[in-house]
């Protein structure tokens, strides 16, 4: 029997395709915080920028575009003056709220508090 034939089913395990797709989108830096800020309701671009310390305008714009393309965020233009752009979660984006709540609770129990630990 060769080495390839001797392994059990454990060696053949692969990550679920759904998990792979979720983390390809939500695992990108800044994406989770953006969704978390939008969970309570719509926010203007400037408010998102203020709520997420360290994110650049370019990165925020890129991530919002990705989330909109994935069907999780809706971009709405408020005709001015002044012209303002707001973002809100779609039904699919809002459906992430229970998962984010669970992740928040898990982090509070199992991860040490990092810098900027709260308001």
JOLINKA-V299879 format. One record per residue. N is the residue number from 0. RES is the residue in one small letter. SS is DSSP state (helix for helix, strand for strand, loop for the rest). BURIAL is I if it has 9 or more other C-alpha atoms within 8 Angstrom, else O. D_CENTER is the distance of its C-alpha to the mean C-alpha in Angstrom with 1 decimal. Layout:
BEGIN
N,RES,SS,BURIAL,D_CENTER
N,RES,SS,BURIAL,D_CENTER
END
This chain:
BEGIN
0,x,loop,O,46.7
1,x,loop,O,44.3
2,x,helix,O,41.3
3,x,helix,O,39.0
4,x,helix,O,40.9
5,x,helix,O,40.9
6,x,loop,O,37.2
7,x,loop,O,36.0
8,x,helix,O,33.1
9,x,helix,O,30.9
10,x,helix,O,30.9
11,x,helix,O,29.7
12,x,loop,O,26.4
13,x,loop,O,23.4
14,x,loop,O,19.7
15,x,loop,O,18.9
16,x,helix,O,17.8
17,x,helix,O,15.1
18,x,helix,O,13.5
19,x,helix,I,13.9
20,x,helix,O,12.3
21,x,helix,I,9.2
22,x,helix,I,8.9
23,x,helix,O,10.1
24,x,helix,O,7.1
25,x,helix,O,4.1
26,x,loop,I,6.8
27,x,loop,I,7.4
28,x,loop,O,8.2
29,x,loop,I,6.8
30,x,helix,I,3.5
31,x,helix,I,2.7
32,x,helix,O,6.0
33,x,helix,I,6.1
34,x,helix,I,5.0
35,x,helix,I,7.2
36,x,helix,I,9.8
37,x,helix,I,10.1
38,x,helix,I,10.6
39,x,loop,O,14.2
40,x,loop,O,15.0
41,x,loop,I,15.2
42,x,strand,I,15.3
43,x,strand,I,17.2
44,x,helix,I,16.0
45,x,helix,O,18.2
46,x,helix,O,16.8
47,x,helix,I,13.2
48,x,helix,I,14.9
49,x,helix,O,16.9
50,x,helix,O,14.3
51,x,loop,I,12.4
52,x,loop,O,15.4
53,x,loop,O,15.8
54,x,loop,I,13.6
55,x,loop,O,16.1
56,x,helix,O,16.6
57,x,helix,O,16.6
58,x,helix,O,13.2
59,x,helix,I,11.7
60,x,helix,O,13.7
61,x,helix,O,12.7
62,x,helix,I,8.9
63,x,helix,I,9.9
64,x,helix,O,12.4
65,x,helix,O,10.3
66,x,helix,I,8.2
67,x,helix,I,11.7
68,x,helix,O,13.3
69,x,loop,O,11.3
70,x,loop,I,12.4
71,x,loop,I,9.5
72,x,strand,I,10.6
73,x,strand,I,14.3
74,x,strand,I,16.0
75,x,strand,O,19.2
76,x,strand,O,22.1
77,x,strand,O,24.4
78,x,loop,O,27.8
79,x,loop,O,29.4
80,x,loop,O,31.1
81,x,loop,O,28.9
82,x,loop,O,26.4
83,x,strand,I,23.0
84,x,strand,I,19.6
85,x,strand,I,17.3
86,x,strand,I,13.9
87,x,strand,I,13.2
88,x,strand,I,11.2
89,x,loop,I,13.3
90,x,helix,O,14.6
91,x,helix,I,12.3
92,x,helix,I,9.2
93,x,helix,I,11.3
94,x,loop,O,12.2
95,x,loop,O,9.0
96,x,helix,I,10.5
97,x,helix,O,13.0
98,x,helix,O,10.8
99,x,helix,I,8.8
100,x,helix,O,12.5
101,x,helix,O,13.8
102,x,helix,O,11.5
103,x,helix,O,12.6
104,x,helix,O,16.1
105,x,helix,I,16.1
106,x,helix,I,15.2
107,x,helix,I,17.9
108,x,helix,O,20.4
109,x,helix,O,19.8
110,x,loop,O,18.4
111,x,loop,O,20.6
112,x,loop,O,19.6
113,x,loop,O,18.7
114,x,loop,O,19.9
115,x,loop,O,19.1
116,x,loop,O,19.0
117,x,loop,O,19.0
118,x,loop,O,20.7
END
